[in-house]
């Protein structure tokens, strides 16, 4: 066991306790951030006259060597090191001797881990934003191609009014756009550097915290050293934003699963993005969408777990906080993986526009428009609603759509109907007439698409 704190102890740590306490098994993921933070710290210590030029250079070279060896798999994370911080520091001392022992001057593992976790979370925010942006650009191109792909819009999973595929996908565009805004927003709030907070009460060395912050591309230093070492709000906020992303992906997945079913047949998932059954040869299953829907629970779980971990912790650092990592890392990785495969799935998915249009023609999605037709001919809306209700009942008995009835049949129910009804309630008219901003009418959707295009250009991926 290579511990950094043996001095005041007279007994070896119990083996079970050692394993229970150690975090290298999962915090080794922070090796890049840990080294990056140490390089910035050493640079600042030297500028402040706390380290000599030679010591600084030796430390930085040593750290870069360790980084390189980890990446080249020449150095592995042996379990005798307690955590990533001990691992890096012990190896540095082995390699460069006394200068290595000075690196931890004016620093505690409490502000060190707080920094590492912030740097790591920041990179994950960037990576997630990039995947979201990719998904948005696929959605936008599908929207452009499907301005006149008619489909039923649903409420209560019952056909309600006709819409278009572009309009339906546009709803998801808005959701994922808001997800990006949440990331940009929490990034602004979290981009402050905790290094220099020490164990909890700062340090007596003349550190230049603003300089360390600058070296690590932070907006500035955090302003309270106790908060700096015990704040994990940014992980919670990120997990919350990730949970919302998963909720959106899960709703979308649910629709794709329905649309891909034998009953709907609105879409066909590409062979490369579906799987078969070991027993039923005819099967082509939407496993990717189901897995995305399923993994949503796991991401919500990470959020609940950390909220619960943090809720009773007195100031400042407590070891409970080491539990911020495993589930958070898993959630961050899971969401990016989901975004990548989900985007691939919808990019390659075939939309059966004929089936969608036929479905929109059945199920009385034009009933509201038929009522509006009567209103335009002077019938009060409440009466028109009743007339169309009776008309629908008659259609159900006859197994016909409203526009499949003859004019005679129509006029028997209400003499106000004329030949122009057919045109007025055709699928095309029903969609084209919906021209308020945000509605599916293709002319107005083109304006929305232009705005979304501008949005994508104005907001490149965060970095
Ligand atoms: N492994 C610890 C964590 O992840 C590092 C900080 C340890 N600090 C301490 N005083 N024990 O939180």
Boltz pocket constraint, residues with backbone or C-beta under 6 A from the ligand:
constraints:
  - pocket:
      binder: B
      contacts: [[A, 21], [A, 23], [A, 27], [A, 83], [A, 109], [A, 110], [A, 113], [A, 317], [A, 318], [A, 319], [A, 321], [A, 322]]
      max_distance: 6.0
